[in-house]
Amino acid sequence: MLPEELWMDIFDFLQDDLSTLRACNLTCRAWVPLVRRHLFHSFAVRNNTDFAHLKSLVKTGLTPFIRNITIDAAAGAHMKFLEKPLPQLLQRLSAVDKLHLTFPAGRHMSCIRAETVQSILASFPANTVNVDGWFWRPSLQIQVLPCCFVTVHKARDRMYKLPSSPYMPSGSDHRADSEIQISELRLAGSTCAGIIQAGAVAHFLRPPFKVNVRRLEWNSRGSEACQDQLASILQRADTLQFCHIALFPSIGLKDTNYIPRAMDGVRFAHLESLHLQFNMYWLGPMYAWALHILSRVHSPHLGELKITFQGHPSTRSIPDPEMLDWGVFDAEVARIHAEVPQLFVLFMLKVSKRCMALWVRWVTEVITTRLPRARASRVRVGLAYPESHDSASTGAGEDSMIVQWLL
């Protein structure tokens, strides 16, 4: 691999010395697109100098070679170009597939405004957008903590007419008559409070975005704000095919155990795979959510239901078997199987090696004694757990798991 400086020298030679280039054979001339792809495939904007470089690339017509772009707004309010003209410039990067936006969130003077974030996201044509939020802690003076990580996939070919909205940032050149459909959303678990996590997702729940996801991976705090957002997304997801849901304990906020009203109209008519993850050391809203979600499933396409039990790394005790209403769970599984005979249920364990044998016995007993309707309906029910401690701790895929079919 050539050093970056040498690539730049080669590019300057090929661009500037046209007479020499014309005298070269086709092999040498073929270096032009090669160098362009190498130098400009990924581009990062972290300061004013980077932004000036990006503007020069746009002027020289090199934007078709930029595929990935990172906007690191760690300096926040000091990066004046974030509000204007960056959103307008981003609209010209039509070849970009992935955008990674990192910004500090909070009330500190260096944090950028929510309207600025919304303007950048709404102006950008990339298919995949990663949003990495940072939460400023004033007590730490100059440091920030990782907040959350949101990934969305936008369907560029699905643009719809949209009336003007008060949510559109002022001064934005984004086309107010277009609607950007989000086909996939992933929210990674984080160490931040639920209200901050919900704030990062909120950018995609406003116009010009339309959330009708086919794939949803939701790992959030159990705060009321996060639950309301989850319900809102599920209500809009008419084409949802893959769904993973996990609710974790909140930090500094009281978790609420309720089902938002927005869930009343959800039917999961196109669902193919459902994955529910429980933290067995924490009595939170996930238990009520899981049973309610199962009661709303009416999909002839559902092939798999996965239930993951996650234990606490510092304890060897097994959870209380009554934490989940197994009678209701059993009835819902039998009902769904009657409508979808190909359905199978797979319980998965995410615990430490020293607890594995104890948990395997516990889940085996649950499957064989607490699911009589599923047994009578001949539902395939299995248990999967990692072969080694390494796969349990790193979250390795199912190819490194032992699977036992108990029903």
Stockholm file with secondary structure:
# STOCKHOLM 1.0

chainA/1-407         MLPEELWMDIFDFLQDDLSTLRACNLTCRAWVPLVRRHLFHSFAVRNNTDFAHLKSLVKTGLTPFIRNITIDAAAGAHMKFLEKPLPQLLQRLSAVDKLHLTFPAGRHMSCIRAETVQSILASFPANTVNVDGWFWRPSLQIQVLPCCFVTVHKARDRMYKLPSSPYMPSGSDHRADSEIQISELRLAGSTCAGIIQAGAVAHFLRPPFKVNVRRLEWNSRGSEACQDQLASILQRADTLQFCHIALFPSIGLKDTNYIPRAMDGVRFAHLESLHLQFNMYWLGPMYAWALHILSRVHSPHLGELKITFQGHPSTRSIPDPEMLDWGVFDAEVARIHAEVPQLFVLFMLKVSKRCMALWVRWVTEVITTRLPRARASRVRVGLAYPESHDSASTGAGEDSMIVQWLL
#=GR chainA/1-407 SS CCCHHHHHHHHHHHHHCHHHHHHSCHHHHTHHHHHHHHHHSEEEECSHHHHHHHHHHHHTTCGGGCCEEEEECTTGGGCGGGTTTHHHHHTTCTTCCEEEEEEEESSSTTSCCHHHHHHHHHHCCCSEEEEEEEEECGGGSSCEEEEEEEEEEEEEEEECCCCCCTTSCTTCCSCTTCCEEEEEEEEECCSSCHHHHHHHHHGGGSTTEEEEEEEEEEEEECCHHHHHHHHHHHHHCTTCCEEEEEEECCSSSCCCCCCCGGGGGCCCTTCCEEEEEEETTCCCTHHHHHHHHHHHCCCTTCCEEEEEEECCTTCCCCCCGGGSCHHHHHHHHHHHHHHCTTCEEEEEEECCHHHHHHHHHHHHHHHHHSCHHHHHTTCEEEEEEESSHHHHHHTCCGGGEEEEECC
#=GC SS_cons         CCCHHHHHHHHHHHHHCHHHHHHSCHHHHTHHHHHHHHHHSEEEECSHHHHHHHHHHHHTTCGGGCCEEEEECTTGGGCGGGTTTHHHHHTTCTTCCEEEEEEEESSSTTSCCHHHHHHHHHHCCCSEEEEEEEEECGGGSSCEEEEEEEEEEEEEEEECCCCCCTTSCTTCCSCTTCCEEEEEEEEECCSSCHHHHHHHHHGGGSTTEEEEEEEEEEEEECCHHHHHHHHHHHHHCTTCCEEEEEEECCSSSCCCCCCCGGGGGCCCTTCCEEEEEEETTCCCTHHHHHHHHHHHCCCTTCCEEEEEEECCTTCCCCCCGGGSCHHHHHHHHHHHHHHCTTCEEEEEEECCHHHHHHHHHHHHHHHHHSCHHHHHTTCEEEEEEESSHHHHHHTCCGGGEEEEECC
//
